[in-house]
C-alpha cells in the first residue's frame, strides 16, 4: 500500500466537466493511487466525457440543483454495496448570461441559485450520503484562495464560496456526533480551467497572477489536485474544518517590486 493508503478505497467525485477541470485532475491522481473512483457528473454529455477520460470508472448523472437527483444517485451507489472512504465536491455555478454587473446589482435569483448549486449541494450530499460513509471518511470541497478580496470580475461568487467554507465547520461539528468524518477545502489561486475561462476578464487576472507568484509561474491544476487527494487520505487525519490555500505564494507577494514599479510608472 502506498503512502496515502488510498488503494482499493471507494471515492465519489462530483463535478467533472472536461479534461481541464479540477475534478478531472483529482480523479487522475486517485486512479494512479489505485482508488476505486465513482464519477458523478451533471449531464449525459459530461458522462460521455468522463467515460472517455477514465474508462474504468463508474459514472452517474446528477444535477444537484434538484435534491431528488442526489437521493437517486445515493441509492444507485448504495445498491452496489460497499462503503465510501471519501467524497469530492467540485461543483460551482454562476449565471453571467446577462453580463457582469456591479456587486450591488446582483440579481436575487442568480445569487440564490449560485448558493444552492455551489454551497448547499455540499450540505445535501453530505447529509444524504452519511450512512454510506466510512466512520473515518473525508469530504473535500474546492473553494478559492481568498473570499476577502473584492475581485470585480468574480462577481458574487466570493461571498458564495465564503458560505461554502463556513459550512465546513458546521458539517464537521454535526457529523462528530456519530462519526470521525472530516470536512476540508482546497482553496486554489487562479487556475487555467474551462469554467474559469467563462469569467469575464479572467485571462487578465490569470496573467497578473503569474506576475505576482514568486516563482513567476502560474499555479497548475494538478498542484491543487494533489492537496485534495492528500486531504482524502488517512495521512491528513489531523486536519478537519480547514481551508488549505494553494496559491504558490501569491498571497504574500502583492508588493512584488516589478509589479509596484509597473503600477507607479
URZIFEN-V5576 format. One record per residue. N is the residue number from 1. PHI is phi as a letter, one per 40 degrees, with the letter a starting at -180 (none if undefined). OMEGA is omega in degrees with one decimal (NA if undefined). D_CENTER is the distance of its C-alpha to the mean C-alpha in Angstrom with 1 decimal. Layout:
n	phi	omega	d_center
N	PHI	OMEGA	D_CENTER
N	PHI	OMEGA	D_CENTER
This chain:
n	phi	omega	d_center
1	none	-178.4	26.4
2	c	-177.2	24.2
3	d	-177.0	23.2
4	c	177.4	19.8
5	g	-176.6	21.6
6	c	-179.1	19.1
7	d	179.0	21.9
8	g	-179.9	22.5
9	c	179.9	19.7
10	c	-179.4	18.0
11	b	177.5	14.2
12	c	-178.1	12.7
13	b	175.9	9.7
14	c	165.6	8.7
15	h	178.1	8.0
16	c	179.0	10.0
17	b	-179.0	12.0
18	a	-174.4	14.1
19	c	180.0	14.8
20	c	-174.2	13.1
21	c	178.7	9.6
22	c	179.9	6.9
23	c	177.9	7.2
24	c	179.5	10.8
25	c	178.0	11.0
26	c	-179.7	9.6
27	c	-179.3	12.1
28	d	-179.7	14.8
29	c	179.0	14.8
30	c	178.3	14.9
31	c	177.9	17.7
32	c	-179.3	19.5
33	c	176.7	19.4
34	g	178.7	21.0
35	c	172.9	18.5
36	c	-173.8	19.0
37	b	173.0	15.9
38	b	-179.4	15.8
39	c	172.9	13.8
40	b	-174.4	13.2
41	b	-170.8	13.2
42	c	-171.0	14.5
43	a	176.8	17.9
44	c	-179.7	20.8
45	c	179.5	20.3
46	c	176.1	16.7
47	c	177.8	18.2
48	c	178.6	20.9
49	c	-179.1	18.5
50	c	-179.1	16.7
51	c	178.8	20.2
52	c	-178.2	21.5
53	c	-176.4	18.8
54	b	-175.6	18.9
55	d	-176.0	22.3
56	c	-177.6	22.3
57	c	175.1	19.3
58	c	-177.1	19.7
59	b	175.5	18.1
60	b	179.8	18.0
61	b	-177.3	17.6
62	a	170.7	16.1
63	c	-171.2	15.9
64	c	179.2	14.3
65	c	175.0	16.4
66	b	-174.2	19.2
67	c	178.7	18.9
68	c	177.5	21.6
69	c	178.1	19.4
70	c	178.8	17.1
71	c	179.8	20.4
72	c	-179.1	21.8
73	c	175.3	19.1
74	d	-179.3	19.3
75	c	178.8	23.0
76	c	-180.0	22.8
77	c	179.6	20.8
78	c	-178.0	23.2
79	c	-179.6	26.1
80	c	175.7	25.6
81	g	178.7	25.9
82	g	179.8	24.4
83	c	-176.4	21.8
84	b	-178.8	18.1
85	c	-178.7	17.1
86	a	176.0	13.3
87	b	172.9	10.5
88	b	177.9	6.9
89	b	-179.2	5.2
90	b	-172.4	3.2
91	b	175.4	6.0
92	a	178.5	7.8
93	a	172.6	11.5
94	b	-178.1	14.4
95	c	178.7	18.0
96	b	-175.9	19.9
97	c	178.0	22.6
98	c	178.8	25.2
99	g	-179.8	24.3
100	c	-179.3	22.9
101	b	170.7	24.8
102	d	-173.4	25.5
103	d	-177.1	23.2
104	c	177.9	26.3
105	b	178.7	26.7
106	d	179.4	23.4
107	c	-177.4	24.3
108	d	-176.4	23.8
109	c	179.5	22.8
110	c	-179.4	20.0
111	c	-178.2	18.6
112	c	176.4	18.9
113	c	178.7	17.3
114	c	177.2	14.2
115	c	-178.5	14.2
116	c	-174.7	14.9
117	c	-171.2	12.2
118	c	-176.1	9.3
119	b	-175.4	10.5
120	c	179.5	13.3
121	d	177.3	11.7
122	c	179.5	10.0
123	c	-178.9	13.6
124	c	178.8	15.3
125	c	-179.3	13.5
126	c	-179.0	14.2
127	c	-174.4	17.7
128	c	179.9	18.7
129	c	-169.8	17.5
130	d	-177.3	19.0
131	c	178.1	22.2
132	c	-174.8	20.7
133	c	170.5	18.8
134	d	-179.4	20.8
135	c	179.6	22.1
136	b	-177.4	20.2
137	c	178.9	16.9
138	b	176.0	13.5
139	b	-176.8	10.4
140	b	175.9	7.2
141	b	-178.7	4.2
142	b	178.6	2.3
143	b	178.1	5.8
144	b	-171.5	8.8
145	c	175.0	11.7
146	a	175.2	14.0
147	b	-176.7	14.5
148	b	178.4	18.2
149	b	-175.7	19.0
150	c	175.2	20.3
151	c	-172.2	19.2
152	d	-175.4	21.2
153	c	175.5	19.5
154	c	174.4	16.1
155	f	-175.0	18.1
156	c	-175.7	17.1
157	c	178.5	13.3
158	c	175.1	13.6
159	c	177.9	15.5
160	c	177.6	13.0
161	c	176.1	10.2
162	c	176.4	13.1
163	c	178.2	13.7
164	c	-178.6	10.3
165	c	177.6	11.0
166	c	-179.1	14.5
167	c	179.5	13.7
168	d	-177.7	12.5
169	c	-178.0	16.1
170	c	175.9	17.8
171	c	179.1	16.0
172	d	-179.5	17.0
173	c	-176.1	20.4
174	c	178.6	21.1
175	c	-177.8	20.1
176	c	179.1	22.3
177	c	-176.8	25.3
178	a	-177.9	25.1
179	a	172.4	22.7
180	b	178.9	21.1
181	c	-178.6	17.6
182	b	179.6	15.2
183	b	-179.5	12.1
184	a	179.2	10.2
185	b	167.6	7.3
186	c	-175.1	6.9
187	b	-175.0	8.1
188	c	167.1	9.2
189	c	-175.1	12.3
190	c	-178.5	13.1
191	b	177.7	12.1
192	c	177.6	14.2
193	b	178.7	12.2
194	c	180.0	14.0
195	c	-179.2	11.8
196	c	179.7	12.7
197	c	179.7	16.2
198	c	178.9	16.8
199	c	-178.9	16.7
200	d	177.4	20.4
201	g	-174.5	21.5
202	c	-177.1	18.2
203	d	178.7	20.3
204	c	178.7	22.6
205	c	178.9	19.9
206	c	178.7	18.5
207	c	176.3	22.1
208	c	-179.7	22.7
209	d	178.0	19.8
210	d	178.9	21.6
211	c	-174.7	24.7
212	c	178.9	23.2
213	c	-176.7	21.6
214	d	-177.8	24.5
215	c	180.0	24.4
216	f	178.2	24.6
217	a	-174.1	21.9
218	c	176.0	18.5
219	c	177.3	15.3
220	c	-179.2	14.5
221	d	179.7	11.2
222	c	179.1	12.7
223	c	175.5	13.1
224	c	179.9	9.5
225	c	178.2	9.2
226	d	-179.6	12.4
227	c	178.5	11.2
228	c	-179.5	8.5
229	c	175.0	11.5
230	d	-179.5	13.8
231	c	176.5	12.2
232	c	-173.3	12.5
233	c	178.2	16.1
234	c	178.9	19.2
235	c	178.7	19.7
236	b	-173.2	17.3
237	c	-180.0	19.3
238	c	-178.0	20.3
239	b	-178.4	17.0
240	a	178.4	16.0
241	g	-174.2	14.6
242	b	175.9	13.6
243	b	-176.3	11.3
244	c	-179.7	11.8
245	c	177.7	12.4
246	b	-175.5	12.4
247	b	179.1	14.6
248	f	176.0	17.6
249	g	-178.4	19.7
250	d	-175.4	19.5
251	c	179.9	19.6
252	b	-169.4	22.9
253	b	-178.3	24.6
254	c	177.9	25.0
255	b	174.8	28.7
256	d	-173.8	28.9
257	d	-178.3	32.6
258	c	-180.0	32.1
259	c	-180.0	29.9
260	c	-179.6	32.3
261	c	179.7	35.3
262	c	-177.3	33.9
263	c	-172.7	33.2
264	c	-180.0	36.6
265	b	NA	38.8
